[in-house]
Amino acid sequence: MAYGVFGVGVLLLLLGSEALLHGGIGLTKSLGLPPLLIGLLVVTAATSAPELAVALEAARAQPDVTLGVVVGGNIVNILLVLGLGSLLRPLPSPPKVAFRDGGALLAASLALVVISFEGTITRRIGIMLVGGFVAYVVLTIATEWRRPVQLSSTEVRANCRDGDRPAGLNFILTVLGAALVFVGARFVIQGGLAVGQIYNLPQPVVGLTVVALATALPEFVVTLLAFLRRYTDAAVSHVIVSNIFHILVVLGVVALIHPLPVKIDHADIYVMAGSALLLMPLMIMSWRLSRVNGVFLMLCYGAYIAFIGWRLGYVVVPHLG
């Protein structure tokens, strides 16, 4: 039963995110929103909708799941999604993506490390986080404005889905997508916690692993479709910007509604920040993530799961000597 509820929730999140993505792109195109803003805001928000919905749903009763899904989701995106993506095909990471987007992600990750020592993500901190995302948007617009489409990873993200449909259909897709994501979030949380009880997993670990993997599916689908449609120039940028959105907007919005206590192990936040730091030199090497980089990232994720297992006592490290 637990697996069924969780599986239905994952499916609803994926379908809802896809519907939001299609409908949102179509609606904003019909309203004349520039591709730059569509790629930066609409695509990022649609693929990050599962994280936001799950975070909001869990904020009051399971706040450790809320923070866990953001921290764990960012780890999954960097180590697993980009790892798998670069295994399929080397993913370009030009200097602007590496330094502007990668630098912003590293700064946001380090900021969360500092914030975690406060013990609570307060409304004041929430305002600062959202303000940080606004500053990032302004920086991106300033550096991407009037660039040729083929040179703008942000505008390439706007072309990841076809939006040429009647406005009424786009509106229906947007509303339907929002409803599916909302319902799916409830199913994922209930099913994920039930699965965690089967294996005696604490709630923070459920958020960091089971729920985080479920909510990261839209990012993986976008990366996979970018590979299939030969939009690989946008894949790394999309994952990085989604991670920035998770920290600054998802946690910021949740904290504005309900202050969020930090109940997960600080080691997991360090791993998240370390993953962002690790990604920087990998992107700079030849300005792409190679297949060798992909194997390394996936091995790092395997090591992180083993680390969680060791903390829970499921993995025993033999003493030498």
C-alpha positions, -999 to 999 in steps of 0.1 A, spaced: 0 0 0 28 24 9 46 18 -23 14 23 -43 6 56 -27 41 68 -32 42 56 -68 9 74 -76 23 106 -60 54 104 -81 34 99 -113 11 129 -104 41 151 -97 57 142 -130 25 147 -150 16 179 -132 51 194 -137 49 185 -174 14 201 -177 26 232 -159 56 234 -181 36 231 -214 8 253 -202 30 279 -186 53 283 -216 23 286 -239 5 312 -217 35 334 -213 44 332 -250 8 343 -258 12 372 -234 44 383 -251 69 375 -223 104 374 -237 120 339 -241 147 350 -217 122 354 -189 103 323 -199 134 302 -196 145 318 -164 112 320 -145 85 298 -161 106 267 -169 125 268 -136 93 273 -116 74 246 -134 101 219 -130 106 230 -94 69 229 -86 71 195 -70 97 206 -45 77 238 -37 44 218 -33 60 191 -11 79 217 10 47 238 15 26 206 23 52 193 48 61 227 64 37 226 93 36 189 103 69 176 90 94 206 87 124 182 86 110 167 54 107 203 39 144 211 45 154 175 36 137 176 2 155 208 -7 189 197 5 185 162 -7 170 173 -40 200 196 -47 224 168 -40 204 145 -63 203 171 -91 241 177 -91 254 142 -84 228 120 -100 209 140 -126 240 157 -140 260 125 -136 235 104 -156 230 132 -181 267 136 -188 270 98 -191 244 99 -220 263 127 -237 290 152 -225 272 184 -213 286 218 -223 292 242 -194 304 275 -209 321 301 -187 290 321 -181 272 290 -168 302 279 -148 309 312 -132 276 331 -131 252 303 -124 276 280 -107 289 308 -86 254 319 -76 246 283 -66 277 280 -45 269 313 -28 233 302 -21 245 269 -7 271 285 16 244 310 27 222 280 37 252 265 57 255 298 76 217 301 81 215 265 94 235 276 125 207 300 134 185 269 141 154 284 124 148 299 89 128 329 100 105 351 80 133 378 79 157 352 65 129 341 40 127 377 27 164 378 23 164 345 4 137 356 -20 156 389 -24 187 370 -33 168 353 -61 155 386 -74 191 398 -75 201 367 -94 173 373 -120 185 409 -124 221 397 -129 210 371 -155 189 396 -175 218 420 -175 242 394 -188 218 377 -213 198 406 -227 199 408 -265 223 379 -268 217 357 -298 194 328 -289 219 301 -297 244 318 -272 218 321 -244 213 290 -223 184 307 -206 165 312 -239 174 277 -250 155 265 -219 124 283 -232 124 262 -263 125 229 -244 87 225 -249 63 235 -276 40 263 -265 21 268 -298 -14 258 -287 -46 277 -282 -46 300 -251 -76 282 -236 -58 248 -238 -27 263 -222 -48 277 -194 -64 243 -188 -30 226 -188 -17 251 -163 -46 247 -139 -46 209 -143 -9 208 -137 -11 228 -105 -39 205 -92 -19 174 -100 12 187 -83 -8 197 -52 -24 163 -49 8 145 -59 27 163 -31 3 149 -5 6 114 -19 44 115 -20 47 127 15 23 102 29 36 74 8 73 84 14 68 85 52 50 51 51 79 36 31 103 51 55 85 35 84 89 1 67 127 5 68 128 25 101 141 56 84 138 89 103 117 116 87 148 138 78 163 109 59 130 102 41 131 138 29 168 136 19 164 104 -1 130 90 -10 111 122 -14 141 141 -29 145 114 -56 108 117 -64 107 155 -67 139 155 -88 123 136 -116 112 167 -136 148 179 -137 159 146 -149 132 145 -176 142 180 -188 179 169 -190 169 137 -208 148 156 -233 175 182 -238 198 153 -248 172 138 -271 164 171 -288 201 181 -289 195 211 -265 224 199 -243 237 235 -240 208 242 -216 210 210 -195 236 221 -170 223 256 -167 187 243 -160 198 220 -132 219 247 -116 192 273 -118 167 249 -104 189 243 -74 193 281 -69 155 283 -70 151 255 -44 173 273 -19 163 309 -24 126 307 -35 113 274 -21 128 278 13 122 316 12 85 312 4 80 284 30 98 305 57 76 335 49 45 314 55 58 293 84 93 297 100 112 266 94 133 249 121 165 232 110 161 196 121 183 177 96 219 168 103 243 196 94 265 171 76 238 168 48 239 206 43 277 204 41 274 177 14 250 199 -5 274 228 -4 303 205 -11 285 192 -42 281 228 -55 318 234 -48 328 202 -65 308 210 -96 327 242 -103 361 227 -113 344 199 -132 325 224 -153 357 245 -159 376 214 -172 372 217 -210 340 237 -203 319 206 -202 309 177 -180 325 146 -196 314 110 -192 343 105 -168 329 134 -148 295 117 -149 309 85 -135 326 104 -107 295 124 -98 274 92 -96 301 75 -75 299 105 -51 261 100 -48 267 64 -41 292 74 -14 266 98 1 240 71 3 265 48 20 273 76 44 236 79 53 235 41 58 266 43 80 249 70 102 218 48 105 239 17 114 230 -1 82 265 0 68 294 -12 90 329 0 83 354 -27 94 382 -17 116 417 -22 101 446 -34 121 
